[in-house]
Amino acid sequence: MTMDETELRRSTSSDVPWVTLVWDDPVNLMSYVAYVFRSYFGFDQKESERLMMQVHTKGKAVVATGARERMEMHVDALHGYGLQATVARADE
Amino acid sequence: MPFQRRRDGLHLGLAEHERGLLRDLVGQLVTLLEEGDHADPALERLLPPGYTGDREAEEEFRRLTVDDLTEGKVRNARAVLASLDVDRRTPLDAATEQAWLRSLTDLRLTLAARLGTTAEGVIAPTSDDGRVLHSVYEWLGYVQEVLVRSLSR
């Protein structure tokens, strides 16, 4: 492998950001899910409601994007709130 | 009302029989978290996977997080149990409000796993025992809705 190839490989794998996904579940109250988005991520009411409705109607929503470790931290925190959340690559 | 907002903070306004029911349910939640079988659907829902479709990443994430996540849920449950025995004139502190919020969620997730769910919601039971469980589940939803509204103001 040449130097260029290694460089290229490294840049493509680290440039793809990671996301935090929240999945719809039939149990959690809509008001509660919006509350979690507001209080944990600090989104305003309108954005929290929009994301909550997206989870509810589309089945899932991206609620954060960034470094993998940070997304894992979010997912762990959201599990603490009882939400179904997963880490994924942004291009998945 | 299960929760009452007063000038000095949020108060528990539950009737004694409701407190008794919650003591029982939250006590069972602690037992489930501390001694439950990890193949139990209720525990699977309380401690869900952090990745889909990447077994290795999921196992690693679980290994790093599951103990703290479980302990956190047990701590919340114990804080709720403790607050049920506090003088009614004392308002809940912020940490206890959060413990209630999360434990109510964990209780509803647990009962929903027992009742069974579809994409639409929990399955309406046909047995007498199931109907009792279902009405408790619905009541917990009401209690949580009141709490969320109290905290959103």
gemmi code that builds the backbone of each chain (N, CA, C; Angstrom):
import gemmi

chains = {
    "A": [
        ("MET", (0.847, -1.202, 0.000), (0.000, 0.000, 0.000), (0.883, 1.255, 0.000)),
        ("THR", (0.556, 2.185, -0.834), (1.339, 3.423, -0.871), (0.858, 4.391, 0.204)),
        ("MET", (1.665, 5.355, 0.438), (1.351, 6.401, 1.400), (0.010, 7.072, 1.061)),
        ("ASP", (-0.175, 7.355, -0.206), (-1.394, 8.055, -0.639), (-2.656, 7.271, -0.295)),
        ("GLU", (-2.551, 5.965, -0.525), (-3.723, 5.127, -0.261), (-4.097, 5.130, 1.222)),
        ("THR", (-3.069, 5.029, 2.064), (-3.315, 5.043, 3.514), (-3.973, 6.356, 3.937)),
        ("GLU", (-3.408, 7.418, 3.422), (-3.954, 8.745, 3.738), (-5.420, 8.845, 3.318)),
        ("LEU", (-5.662, 8.379, 2.109), (-7.007, 8.453, 1.546), (-7.988, 7.664, 2.407)),
        ("ARG", (-7.563, 6.458, 2.762), (-8.434, 5.600, 3.563), (-8.749, 6.252, 4.907)),
        ("ARG", (-7.730, 6.808, 5.526), (-7.920, 7.419, 6.832), (-8.883, 8.600, 6.746)),
        ("SER", (-8.717, 9.410, 5.705), (-9.563, 10.598, 5.616), (-11.021, 10.220, 5.335)),
        ("THR", (-11.252, 9.192, 4.507), (-12.655, 8.856, 4.223), (-13.343, 8.273, 5.453)),
        ("SER", (-12.623, 7.455, 6.239), (-13.300, 6.844, 7.387), (-13.560, 7.860, 8.498)),
        ("SER", (-12.694, 8.868, 8.625), (-12.918, 9.816, 9.721), (-13.796, 10.996, 9.291)),
        ("ASP", (-13.945, 11.196, 7.983), (-14.782, 12.316, 7.532), (-16.259, 11.986, 7.563)),
        ("VAL", (-16.582, 10.685, 7.542), (-17.991, 10.321, 7.612), (-18.460, 10.513, 9.049)),
        ("PRO", (-19.388, 11.421, 9.275), (-19.825, 11.629, 10.653), (-20.759, 10.517, 11.134)),
        ("TRP", (-20.974, 10.508, 12.402), (-21.884, 9.546, 13.015), (-23.150, 10.272, 13.444)),
        ("VAL", (-24.214, 9.515, 13.613), (-25.478, 10.130, 14.024), (-26.081, 9.388, 15.221)),
        ("THR", (-26.910, 10.105, 15.955), (-27.740, 9.502, 16.994), (-29.155, 9.399, 16.436)),
        ("LEU", (-29.658, 8.165, 16.382), (-31.023, 7.948, 15.904), (-31.938, 7.664, 17.086)),
        ("VAL", (-33.127, 8.231, 17.063), (-34.164, 7.842, 18.023), (-35.275, 7.153, 17.248)),
        ("TRP", (-35.658, 5.975, 17.734), (-36.664, 5.139, 17.067), (-38.009, 5.278, 17.745)),
        ("ASP", (-39.047, 5.174, 16.934), (-40.406, 5.235, 17.475), (-40.669, 4.010, 18.349)),
        ("ASP", (-41.341, 4.210, 19.445), (-41.832, 3.058, 20.193), (-43.268, 3.355, 20.612)),
        ("PRO", (-44.076, 2.303, 20.754), (-45.510, 2.519, 20.965), (-45.875, 2.866, 22.410)),
        ("VAL", (-44.863, 3.020, 23.265), (-45.129, 3.180, 24.696), (-44.907, 4.615, 25.174)),
        ("ASN", (-43.757, 5.180, 24.841), (-43.425, 6.492, 25.393), (-44.378, 7.588, 24.910)),
        ("LEU", (-44.795, 8.419, 25.859), (-45.728, 9.512, 25.567), (-45.049, 10.535, 24.664)),
        ("MET", (-45.825, 11.088, 23.724), (-45.280, 12.098, 22.823), (-44.770, 13.309, 23.592)),
        ("SER", (-45.505, 13.686, 24.634), (-45.097, 14.850, 25.439), (-43.757, 14.583, 26.133)),
        ("TYR", (-43.559, 13.322, 26.545), (-42.323, 12.950, 27.233), (-41.137, 12.975, 26.276)),
        ("VAL", (-41.311, 12.426, 25.076), (-40.235, 12.398, 24.087), (-39.812, 13.832, 23.745)),
        ("ALA", (-40.794, 14.715, 23.535), (-40.484, 16.127, 23.249), (-39.765, 16.767, 24.438)),
        ("TYR", (-40.196, 16.415, 25.654), (-39.559, 16.937, 26.863), (-38.084, 16.523, 26.928)),
        ("VAL", (-37.805, 15.257, 26.597), (-36.424, 14.764, 26.622), (-35.569, 15.527, 25.606)),
        ("PHE", (-36.114, 15.745, 24.399), (-35.363, 16.492, 23.388), (-35.082, 17.912, 23.878)),
        ("ARG", (-36.051, 18.509, 24.554), (-35.871, 19.865, 25.077), (-34.858, 19.891, 26.196)),
        ("SER", (-35.037, 19.020, 27.168), (-34.208, 19.138, 28.371), (-32.814, 18.549, 28.174)),
        ("TYR", (-32.684, 17.490, 27.366), (-31.349, 16.903, 27.198), (-30.532, 17.629, 26.134)),
        ("PHE", (-31.124, 17.851, 24.960), (-30.363, 18.496, 23.879), (-30.472, 20.020, 23.912)),
        ("GLY", (-31.447, 20.541, 24.638), (-31.623, 21.988, 24.694), (-32.298, 22.571, 23.459)),
        ("PHE", (-32.982, 21.725, 22.660), (-33.732, 22.253, 21.519), (-34.885, 23.095, 22.024)),
        ("ASP", (-35.303, 24.096, 21.217), (-36.478, 24.858, 21.628), (-37.736, 24.008, 21.401)),
        ("GLN", (-38.850, 24.530, 21.877), (-40.087, 23.750, 21.854), (-40.472, 23.317, 20.438)),
        ("LYS", (-40.324, 24.255, 19.489), (-40.727, 23.984, 18.111), (-39.890, 22.846, 17.508)),
        ("GLU", (-38.575, 22.912, 17.699), (-37.672, 21.895, 17.159), (-37.903, 20.539, 17.846)),
        ("SER", (-38.135, 20.577, 19.144), (-38.397, 19.336, 19.885), (-39.664, 18.657, 19.380)),
        ("GLU", (-40.705, 19.462, 19.162), (-41.977, 18.918, 18.664), (-41.794, 18.360, 17.252)),
        ("ARG", (-41.012, 19.075, 16.430), (-40.791, 18.637, 15.053), (-40.082, 17.274, 15.026)),
        ("LEU", (-39.033, 17.151, 15.829), (-38.290, 15.891, 15.877), (-39.155, 14.767, 16.449)),
        ("MET", (-39.921, 15.088, 17.483), (-40.802, 14.085, 18.083), (-41.811, 13.590, 17.051)),
        ("MET", (-42.404, 14.511, 16.275), (-43.371, 14.125, 15.252), (-42.706, 13.301, 14.153)),
        ("GLN", (-41.454, 13.626, 13.858), (-40.728, 12.848, 12.847), (-40.503, 11.417, 13.320)),
        ("VAL", (-40.123, 11.268, 14.582), (-39.970, 9.933, 15.155), (-41.301, 9.184, 15.050)),
        ("HIS", (-42.367, 9.881, 15.406), (-43.694, 9.274, 15.474), (-44.221, 8.868, 14.096)),
        ("THR", (-44.006, 9.717, 13.086), (-44.597, 9.453, 11.767), (-43.664, 8.675, 10.840)),
        ("LYS", (-42.355, 8.937, 10.947), (-41.400, 8.282, 10.034), (-40.763, 7.046, 10.666)),
        ("GLY", (-40.943, 6.882, 11.985), (-40.362, 5.716, 12.645), (-39.012, 5.981, 13.287)),
        ("LYS", (-38.317, 7.013, 12.818), (-37.046, 7.375, 13.448), (-36.655, 8.790, 13.045)),
        ("ALA", (-35.715, 9.363, 13.790), (-35.201, 10.687, 13.445), (-33.754, 10.802, 13.884)),
        ("VAL", (-32.972, 11.551, 13.121), (-31.609, 11.887, 13.513), (-31.695, 13.073, 14.465)),
        ("VAL", (-31.205, 12.904, 15.685), (-31.298, 13.989, 16.664), (-29.941, 14.628, 16.960)),
        ("ALA", (-28.859, 13.997, 16.481), (-27.520, 14.582, 16.657), (-26.581, 13.998, 15.614)),
        ("THR", (-25.562, 14.773, 15.252), (-24.546, 14.354, 14.289), (-23.186, 14.774, 14.834)),
        ("GLY", (-22.171, 13.911, 14.660), (-20.837, 14.294, 15.123), (-19.934, 13.103, 15.319)),
        ("ALA", (-18.967, 13.265, 16.208), (-17.988, 12.209, 16.459), (-18.649, 10.999, 17.119)),
        ("ARG", (-18.120, 9.838, 16.829), (-18.701, 8.592, 17.317), (-18.824, 8.543, 18.847)),
        ("GLU", (-17.776, 8.940, 19.546), (-17.780, 8.874, 21.021), (-18.911, 9.725, 21.591)),
        ("ARG", (-19.104, 10.891, 20.944), (-20.140, 11.802, 21.416), (-21.533, 11.206, 21.177)),
        ("MET", (-21.702, 10.557, 20.030), (-22.987, 9.920, 19.721), (-23.269, 8.772, 20.700)),
        ("GLU", (-22.200, 8.048, 21.060), (-22.372, 6.960, 22.036), (-22.789, 7.508, 23.397)),
        ("MET", (-22.245, 8.663, 23.735), (-22.625, 9.315, 24.990), (-24.117, 9.694, 24.966)),
        ("HIS", (-24.570, 10.250, 23.832), (-25.983, 10.624, 23.694), (-26.894, 9.397, 23.808)),
        ("VAL", (-26.501, 8.329, 23.110), (-27.334, 7.118, 23.105), (-27.449, 6.544, 24.513)),
        ("ASP", (-26.337, 6.532, 25.222), (-26.336, 6.046, 26.601), (-27.284, 6.899, 27.467)),
        ("ALA", (-27.194, 8.207, 27.303), (-28.065, 9.112, 28.076), (-29.532, 8.897, 27.711)),
        ("LEU", (-29.821, 8.734, 26.431), (-31.205, 8.533, 25.989), (-31.760, 7.198, 26.486)),
        ("HIS", (-30.904, 6.188, 26.585), (-31.331, 4.918, 27.186), (-31.698, 5.129, 28.659)),
        ("GLY", (-30.990, 6.032, 29.302), (-31.320, 6.383, 30.686), (-32.717, 6.982, 30.807)),
        ("TYR", (-33.135, 7.695, 29.756), (-34.492, 8.258, 29.703), (-35.530, 7.235, 29.222)),
        ("GLY", (-35.062, 6.061, 28.803), (-36.004, 5.044, 28.328), (-36.379, 5.167, 26.866)),
        ("LEU", (-35.621, 5.967, 26.104), (-35.876, 6.062, 24.670), (-35.062, 5.000, 23.940)),
        ("GLN", (-35.562, 4.562, 22.788), (-34.798, 3.632, 21.955), (-33.929, 4.448, 21.020)),
        ("ALA", (-32.622, 4.424, 21.286), (-31.699, 5.215, 20.484), (-30.532, 4.340, 20.059)),
        ("THR", (-30.000, 4.605, 18.869), (-28.826, 3.867, 18.393), (-27.836, 4.817, 17.727)),
        ("VAL", (-26.578, 4.357, 17.672), (-25.512, 5.063, 16.963), (-25.430, 4.461, 15.564)),
        ("ALA", (-25.258, 5.302, 14.557), (-25.076, 4.792, 13.188), (-24.161, 5.729, 12.420)),
        ("ARG", (-23.570, 5.189, 11.348), (-22.806, 6.056, 10.464), (-23.798, 6.884, 9.658)),
        ("ALA", (-23.420, 8.131, 9.390), (-24.344, 9.041, 8.717), (-24.738, 8.545, 7.325)),
        ("ASP", (-23.874, 7.703, 6.712), (-24.183, 7.260, 5.351), (-24.922, 5.925, 5.317)),
        ("GLU", (-25.299, 5.416, 6.498), (-25.994, 4.117, 6.521), (-27.437, 4.252, 6.085)),
    ],
    "B": [
        ("MET", (-54.927, 15.195, 42.055), (-53.830, 15.175, 41.069), (-52.606, 14.452, 41.639)),
        ("PRO", (-51.951, 13.636, 40.824), (-50.770, 12.905, 41.323), (-49.615, 13.825, 41.709)),
        ("PHE", (-49.487, 14.961, 41.007), (-48.465, 15.950, 41.347), (-49.119, 17.315, 41.426)),
        ("GLN", (-48.715, 18.109, 42.401), (-49.279, 19.446, 42.551), (-48.177, 20.493, 42.621)),
        ("ARG", (-48.289, 21.475, 41.757), (-47.328, 22.579, 41.744), (-47.771, 23.614, 42.769)),
        ("ARG", (-46.930, 23.869, 43.760), (-47.226, 24.934, 44.727), (-46.097, 25.942, 44.692)),
        ("ARG", (-46.240, 26.989, 45.508), (-45.237, 28.051, 45.468), (-43.843, 27.550, 45.824)),
        ("ASP", (-43.753, 26.561, 46.724), (-42.430, 26.087, 47.164), (-41.911, 24.919, 46.322)),
        ("GLY", (-42.654, 24.510, 45.292), (-42.173, 23.437, 44.424), (-43.254, 22.422, 44.099)),
        ("LEU", (-42.815, 21.273, 43.595), (-43.732, 20.220, 43.163), (-43.944, 19.227, 44.307)),
        ("HIS", (-45.207, 18.940, 44.588), (-45.548, 18.018, 45.670), (-46.184, 16.757, 45.115)),
        ("LEU", (-45.927, 15.643, 45.812), (-46.629, 14.404, 45.491), (-48.042, 14.527, 46.029)),
        ("GLY", (-49.014, 14.294, 45.171), (-50.398, 14.388, 45.638), (-51.130, 13.070, 45.513)),
        ("LEU", (-50.414, 11.976, 45.652), (-51.022, 10.658, 45.457), (-51.785, 10.206, 46.692)),
        ("ALA", (-52.889, 9.501, 46.458), (-53.647, 8.905, 47.557), (-52.841, 7.743, 48.136)),
        ("GLU", (-53.166, 7.358, 49.359), (-52.382, 6.319, 50.040), (-52.388, 4.996, 49.266)),
        ("HIS", (-53.529, 4.623, 48.693), (-53.560, 3.340, 47.962), (-52.725, 3.422, 46.674)),
        ("GLU", (-52.628, 4.627, 46.120), (-51.786, 4.811, 44.927), (-50.307, 4.713, 45.299)),
        ("ARG", (-49.972, 5.261, 46.462), (-48.589, 5.141, 46.952), (-48.230, 3.685, 47.184)),
        ("GLY", (-49.163, 2.949, 47.742), (-48.936, 1.524, 47.993), (-48.693, 0.758, 46.704)),
        ("LEU", (-49.510, 1.066, 45.697), (-49.358, 0.415, 44.389), (-47.987, 0.740, 43.783)),
        ("LEU", (-47.592, 2.010, 43.891), (-46.297, 2.418, 43.325), (-45.130, 1.785, 44.075)),
        ("ARG", (-45.248, 1.690, 45.412), (-44.187, 1.020, 46.186), (-43.987, -0.396, 45.662)),
        ("ASP", (-45.106, -1.071, 45.461), (-45.077, -2.449, 44.993), (-44.441, -2.541, 43.594)),
        ("LEU", (-44.917, -1.704, 42.681), (-44.418, -1.742, 41.295), (-42.947, -1.357, 41.206)),
        ("VAL", (-42.563, -0.293, 41.912), (-41.180, 0.182, 41.842), (-40.249, -0.825, 42.527)),
        ("GLY", (-40.728, -1.459, 43.585), (-39.961, -2.528, 44.234), (-39.702, -3.680, 43.264)),
        ("GLN", (-40.736, -4.037, 42.496), (-40.578, -5.103, 41.493), (-39.605, -4.690, 40.389)),
        ("LEU", (-39.632, -3.395, 40.065), (-38.710, -2.879, 39.042), (-37.255, -3.038, 39.507)),
        ("VAL", (-37.003, -2.730, 40.775), (-35.653, -2.881, 41.340), (-35.209, -4.346, 41.245)),
        ("THR", (-36.114, -5.257, 41.628), (-35.801, -6.693, 41.565), (-35.490, -7.122, 40.137)),
        ("LEU", (-36.300, -6.645, 39.189), (-36.079, -6.980, 37.779), (-34.698, -6.507, 37.318)),
        ("LEU", (-34.355, -5.271, 37.680), (-33.077, -4.701, 37.245), (-31.892, -5.397, 37.899)),
        ("GLU", (-32.064, -5.783, 39.167), (-30.928, -6.352, 39.903), (-30.778, -7.851, 39.702)),
        ("GLU", (-31.900, -8.534, 39.472), (-31.838, -10.002, 39.438), (-32.442, -10.603, 38.179)),
        ("GLY", (-32.942, -9.755, 37.294), (-33.677, -10.255, 36.138), (-32.799, -10.990, 35.133)),
        ("ASP", (-33.448, -11.811, 34.334), (-32.792, -12.543, 33.255), (-32.691, -11.600, 32.050)),
        ("HIS", (-31.502, -11.476, 31.505), (-31.310, -10.505, 30.420), (-32.016, -10.881, 29.117)),
        ("ALA", (-32.572, -12.102, 29.071), (-33.376, -12.478, 27.909), (-34.841, -12.081, 28.108)),
        ("ASP", (-35.170, -11.567, 29.311), (-36.527, -11.104, 29.589), (-36.823, -9.897, 28.685)),
        ("PRO", (-37.925, -9.947, 27.916), (-38.242, -8.836, 27.004), (-38.314, -7.479, 27.704)),
        ("ALA", (-38.748, -7.472, 28.955), (-38.828, -6.199, 29.693), (-37.424, -5.632, 29.901)),
        ("LEU", (-36.477, -6.487, 30.298), (-35.100, -6.023, 30.499), (-34.453, -5.635, 29.174)),
        ("GLU", (-34.778, -6.370, 28.127), (-34.248, -6.021, 26.800), (-34.682, -4.619, 26.393)),
        ("ARG", (-35.911, -4.268, 26.787), (-36.418, -2.939, 26.440), (-35.835, -1.857, 27.349)),
        ("LEU", (-35.581, -2.208, 28.621), (-35.008, -1.238, 29.559), (-33.529, -0.975, 29.266)),
        ("LEU", (-32.857, -1.993, 28.729), (-31.423, -1.894, 28.422), (-31.238, -2.215, 26.940)),
        ("PRO", (-31.666, -1.305, 26.064), (-31.723, -1.639, 24.636), (-30.355, -1.573, 23.967)),
        ("PRO", (-30.239, -2.131, 22.750), (-28.966, -2.093, 22.036), (-28.609, -0.678, 21.592)),
        ("GLY", (-27.321, -0.403, 21.511), (-26.859, 0.916, 21.080), (-26.524, 0.973, 19.601)),
        ("TYR", (-26.507, -0.199, 18.969), (-26.242, -0.286, 17.526), (-27.210, -1.285, 16.922)),
        ("THR", (-27.571, -1.080, 15.656), (-28.338, -2.098, 14.943), (-27.463, -2.599, 13.788)),
        ("GLY", (-27.436, -3.903, 13.616), (-26.745, -4.471, 12.459), (-25.230, -4.502, 12.565)),
        ("ASP", (-24.674, -4.212, 13.746), (-23.236, -4.325, 13.951), (-23.015, -4.985, 15.312)),
        ("ARG", (-23.046, -6.297, 15.273), (-23.017, -7.073, 16.517), (-21.801, -6.736, 17.395)),
        ("GLU", (-20.664, -6.610, 16.737), (-19.430, -6.361, 17.485), (-19.494, -5.012, 18.211)),
        ("ALA", (-19.929, -3.983, 17.485), (-20.038, -2.650, 18.087), (-21.079, -2.653, 19.197)),
        ("GLU", (-22.176, -3.391, 18.971), (-23.234, -3.443, 19.970), (-22.750, -4.102, 21.257)),
        ("GLU", (-22.024, -5.220, 21.108), (-21.523, -5.930, 22.290), (-20.539, -5.074, 23.075)),
        ("GLU", (-19.680, -4.380, 22.343), (-18.699, -3.514, 22.983), (-19.395, -2.369, 23.724)),
        ("PHE", (-20.381, -1.765, 23.072), (-21.128, -0.663, 23.685), (-21.847, -1.142, 24.946)),
        ("ARG", (-22.461, -2.315, 24.860), (-23.170, -2.873, 26.016), (-22.204, -3.123, 27.172)),
        ("ARG", (-21.049, -3.705, 26.829), (-20.055, -4.020, 27.854), (-19.654, -2.753, 28.612)),
        ("LEU", (-19.543, -1.649, 27.870), (-19.088, -0.392, 28.486), (-20.190, 0.349, 29.236)),
        ("THR", (-21.458, 0.108, 28.887), (-22.517, 0.964, 29.424), (-23.545, 0.259, 30.313)),
        ("VAL", (-23.707, -1.048, 30.161), (-24.886, -1.688, 30.757), (-24.904, -1.610, 32.291)),
        ("ASP", (-23.739, -1.700, 32.929), (-23.718, -1.681, 34.396), (-24.147, -0.317, 34.937)),
        ("ASP", (-23.587, 0.744, 34.373), (-23.944, 2.088, 34.830), (-25.403, 2.412, 34.522)),
        ("LEU", (-25.855, 1.974, 33.345), (-27.246, 2.224, 32.960), (-28.199, 1.538, 33.944)),
        ("THR", (-27.881, 0.283, 34.271), (-28.701, -0.476, 35.216), (-28.680, 0.186, 36.593)),
        ("GLU", (-27.478, 0.551, 37.051), (-27.357, 1.192, 38.368), (-28.116, 2.504, 38.427)),
        ("GLY", (-28.061, 3.268, 37.345), (-28.782, 4.537, 37.287), (-30.281, 4.328, 37.433)),
        ("LYS", (-30.790, 3.294, 36.774), (-32.224, 3.013, 36.849), (-32.620, 2.538, 38.248)),
        ("VAL", (-31.740, 1.761, 38.871), (-32.001, 1.308, 40.241), (-31.981, 2.507, 41.199)),
        ("ARG", (-31.006, 3.396, 41.000), (-30.919, 4.602, 41.840), (-32.187, 5.445, 41.730)),
        ("ASN", (-32.684, 5.633, 40.501), (-33.924, 6.383, 40.305), (-35.086, 5.726, 41.042)),
        ("ALA", (-35.174, 4.406, 40.904), (-36.267, 3.667, 41.533), (-36.206, 3.813, 43.059)),
        ("ARG", (-34.997, 3.737, 43.609), (-34.854, 3.872, 45.068), (-35.182, 5.290, 45.536)),
        ("ALA", (-34.853, 6.279, 44.722), (-35.188, 7.665, 45.062), (-36.708, 7.851, 45.082)),
        ("VAL", (-37.403, 7.198, 44.159), (-38.866, 7.256, 44.123), (-39.440, 6.601, 45.380)),
        ("LEU", (-38.920, 5.426, 45.713), (-39.393, 4.720, 46.912), (-39.192, 5.585, 48.153)),
        ("ALA", (-38.028, 6.217, 48.254), (-37.739, 7.061, 49.417), (-38.712, 8.238, 49.474)),
        ("SER", (-39.017, 8.837, 48.312), (-39.878, 10.026, 48.300), (-41.320, 9.689, 48.683)),
        ("LEU", (-41.707, 8.424, 48.513), (-43.071, 8.014, 48.879), (-43.266, 8.021, 50.393)),
        ("ASP", (-42.157, 8.004, 51.132), (-42.254, 7.976, 52.594), (-41.944, 9.327, 53.238)),
        ("VAL", (-41.705, 10.337, 52.387), (-41.392, 11.664, 52.922), (-42.694, 12.394, 53.271)),
        ("ASP", (-42.600, 13.249, 54.282), (-43.741, 14.080, 54.681), (-44.329, 14.803, 53.462)),
        ("ARG", (-45.660, 14.760, 53.342), (-46.349, 15.358, 52.188), (-46.125, 16.862, 52.055)),
        ("ARG", (-45.732, 17.491, 53.141), (-45.544, 18.959, 53.088), (-44.214, 19.344, 52.464)),
        ("THR", (-43.353, 18.333, 52.226), (-42.037, 18.618, 51.641), (-42.099, 18.481, 50.121)),
        ("PRO", (-41.680, 19.527, 49.394), (-41.669, 19.408, 47.929), (-40.538, 18.494, 47.443)),
        ("LEU", (-40.699, 17.976, 46.227), (-39.650, 17.147, 45.629), (-38.498, 18.038, 45.190)),
        ("ASP", (-37.257, 17.564, 45.353), (-36.140, 18.333, 44.786), (-35.973, 17.935, 43.314)),
        ("ALA", (-35.156, 18.691, 42.596), (-35.029, 18.506, 41.143), (-34.575, 17.085, 40.785)),
        ("ALA", (-33.652, 16.538, 41.565), (-33.150, 15.187, 41.272), (-34.256, 14.149, 41.436)),
        ("THR", (-35.112, 14.339, 42.441), (-36.202, 13.391, 42.675), (-37.278, 13.517, 41.592)),
        ("GLU", (-37.520, 14.753, 41.122), (-38.451, 14.943, 39.992), (-37.982, 14.121, 38.796)),
        ("GLN", (-36.668, 14.197, 38.500), (-36.111, 13.453, 37.369), (-36.181, 11.939, 37.608)),
        ("ALA", (-35.955, 11.530, 38.842), (-36.038, 10.105, 39.170), (-37.454, 9.580, 38.922)),
        ("TRP", (-38.452, 10.378, 39.317), (-39.849, 10.007, 39.070), (-40.126, 9.883, 37.576)),
        ("LEU", (-39.673, 10.876, 36.828), (-39.921, 10.911, 35.390), (-39.384, 9.640, 34.724)),
        ("ARG", (-38.160, 9.281, 35.080), (-37.517, 8.137, 34.436), (-38.055, 6.808, 34.950)),
        ("SER", (-38.347, 6.741, 36.237), (-38.892, 5.490, 36.776), (-40.296, 5.222, 36.240)),
        ("LEU", (-41.098, 6.271, 36.084), (-42.426, 6.085, 35.491), (-42.293, 5.540, 34.072)),
        ("THR", (-41.302, 6.048, 33.339), (-41.031, 5.531, 31.993), (-40.651, 4.062, 32.065)),
        ("ASP", (-39.719, 3.728, 32.949), (-39.266, 2.339, 33.072), (-40.412, 1.403, 33.476)),
        ("LEU", (-41.289, 1.879, 34.351), (-42.448, 1.072, 34.739), (-43.371, 0.828, 33.550)),
        ("ARG", (-43.637, 1.889, 32.787), (-44.533, 1.739, 31.635), (-43.920, 0.816, 30.580)),
        ("LEU", (-42.597, 0.927, 30.370), (-41.928, 0.047, 29.408), (-42.008, -1.410, 29.870)),
        ("THR", (-41.859, -1.612, 31.181), (-41.911, -2.966, 31.735), (-43.312, -3.562, 31.589)),
        ("LEU", (-44.335, -2.800, 31.974), (-45.710, -3.295, 31.861), (-46.084, -3.535, 30.406)),
        ("ALA", (-45.634, -2.650, 29.517), (-45.926, -2.817, 28.088), (-45.311, -4.116, 27.568)),
        ("ALA", (-44.095, -4.432, 28.047), (-43.448, -5.682, 27.633), (-44.235, -6.889, 28.139)),
        ("ARG", (-44.815, -6.759, 29.332), (-45.629, -7.852, 29.887), (-46.939, -8.011, 29.122)),
        ("LEU", (-47.539, -6.883, 28.730), (-48.821, -6.920, 28.017), (-48.638, -7.314, 26.558)),
        ("GLY", (-47.470, -7.002, 26.014), (-47.216, -7.215, 24.591), (-47.591, -5.953, 23.825)),
        ("THR", (-46.816, -5.643, 22.782), (-47.079, -4.425, 22.023), (-47.144, -4.712, 20.519)),
        ("THR", (-47.876, -3.862, 19.822), (-47.795, -3.797, 18.368), (-47.251, -2.406, 18.062)),
        ("ALA", (-47.118, -2.076, 16.767), (-46.640, -0.736, 16.408), (-47.607, 0.336, 16.905)),
        ("GLU", (-48.853, -0.052, 17.118), (-49.882, 0.926, 17.521), (-49.876, 1.199, 19.022)),
        ("GLY", (-49.427, 0.234, 19.804), (-49.450, 0.407, 21.255), (-49.539, -0.938, 21.946)),
        ("VAL", (-49.926, -0.935, 23.212), (-50.010, -2.210, 23.924), (-51.254, -2.966, 23.464)),
        ("ILE", (-51.166, -4.280, 23.552), (-52.269, -5.139, 23.134), (-53.333, -5.163, 24.233)),
        ("ALA", (-54.571, -4.912, 23.859), (-55.670, -4.927, 24.833), (-55.889, -6.354, 25.316)),
        ("PRO", (-55.753, -6.586, 26.628), (-55.826, -7.951, 27.145), (-57.268, -8.444, 27.271)),
        ("THR", (-57.418, -9.761, 27.316), (-58.758, -10.345, 27.439), (-58.985, -10.970, 28.821)),
        ("SER", (-57.892, -11.343, 29.518), (-58.054, -11.954, 30.846), (-58.264, -10.873, 31.900)),
        ("ASP", (-58.826, -11.272, 33.042), (-59.062, -10.313, 34.129), (-57.745, -9.727, 34.639)),
        ("ASP", (-56.743, -10.602, 34.837), (-55.438, -10.130, 35.308), (-54.833, -9.144, 34.324)),
        ("GLY", (-54.948, -9.476, 33.056), (-54.421, -8.606, 32.012), (-55.107, -7.256, 32.025)),
        ("ARG", (-56.417, -7.283, 32.267), (-57.165, -6.017, 32.283), (-56.733, -5.130, 33.448)),
        ("VAL", (-56.450, -5.751, 34.583), (-55.966, -4.992, 35.745), (-54.615, -4.345, 35.400)),
        ("LEU", (-53.714, -5.154, 34.827), (-52.389, -4.663, 34.431), (-52.526, -3.509, 33.431)),
        ("HIS", (-53.455, -3.681, 32.502), (-53.652, -2.669, 31.470), (-54.150, -1.353, 32.074)),
        ("SER", (-55.038, -1.447, 33.055), (-55.540, -0.206, 33.655), (-54.461, 0.478, 34.491)),
        ("VAL", (-53.580, -0.332, 35.109), (-52.432, 0.242, 35.829), (-51.512, 0.954, 34.846)),
        ("TYR", (-51.284, 0.321, 33.697), (-50.449, 0.913, 32.639), (-51.020, 2.258, 32.180)),
        ("GLU", (-52.317, 2.287, 31.959), (-52.980, 3.523, 31.519), (-52.868, 4.610, 32.601)),
        ("TRP", (-53.053, 4.186, 33.840), (-52.972, 5.141, 34.951), (-51.555, 5.730, 35.064)),
        ("LEU", (-50.548, 4.881, 34.890), (-49.163, 5.368, 34.932), (-48.921, 6.384, 33.808)),
        ("GLY", (-49.552, 6.182, 32.669), (-49.453, 7.136, 31.564), (-50.032, 8.492, 31.959)),
        ("TYR", (-51.163, 8.441, 32.657), (-51.783, 9.679, 33.143), (-50.869, 10.374, 34.160)),
        ("VAL", (-50.336, 9.616, 35.103), (-49.442, 10.177, 36.131), (-48.233, 10.829, 35.468)),
        ("GLN", (-47.681, 10.146, 34.459), (-46.501, 10.699, 33.797), (-46.843, 11.952, 32.986)),
        ("GLU", (-47.999, 11.933, 32.343), (-48.425, 13.108, 31.564), (-48.541, 14.336, 32.477)),
        ("VAL", (-49.115, 14.137, 33.648), (-49.233, 15.234, 34.615), (-47.847, 15.735, 35.023)),
        ("LEU", (-46.926, 14.800, 35.254), (-45.570, 15.184, 35.668), (-44.848, 15.953, 34.557)),
        ("VAL", (-44.929, 15.454, 33.324), (-44.271, 16.142, 32.202), (-44.797, 17.565, 32.088)),
        ("ARG", (-46.128, 17.713, 32.198), (-46.711, 19.066, 32.109), (-46.250, 19.947, 33.265)),
        ("SER", (-46.161, 19.368, 34.446), (-45.713, 20.145, 35.611), (-44.284, 20.621, 35.441)),
        ("LEU", (-43.445, 19.790, 34.800), (-42.039, 20.143, 34.631), (-41.821, 21.046, 33.421)),
        ("SER", (-42.788, 21.091, 32.505), (-42.634, 21.897, 31.292), (-43.029, 23.352, 31.521)),
        ("ARG", (-43.673, 23.630, 32.647), (-44.129, 25.006, 32.884), (-43.006, 25.905, 33.349)),
    ],
}
model = gemmi.Model(1)
for chain_id, residues in chains.items():
    chain = gemmi.Chain(chain_id)
    for i, (resn, *xyz) in enumerate(residues, 1):
        res = gemmi.Residue()
        res.name, res.seqid = resn, gemmi.SeqId(i, " ")
        for name, pos in zip(("N", "CA", "C"), xyz):
            atom = gemmi.Atom()
            atom.name, atom.element = name, gemmi.Element(name[0])
            atom.pos, atom.b_iso = gemmi.Position(*pos), 0.0
            res.add_atom(atom)
        chain.add_residue(res)
    model.add_chain(chain)
structure = gemmi.Structure()
structure.add_model(model)
structure.setup_entities()
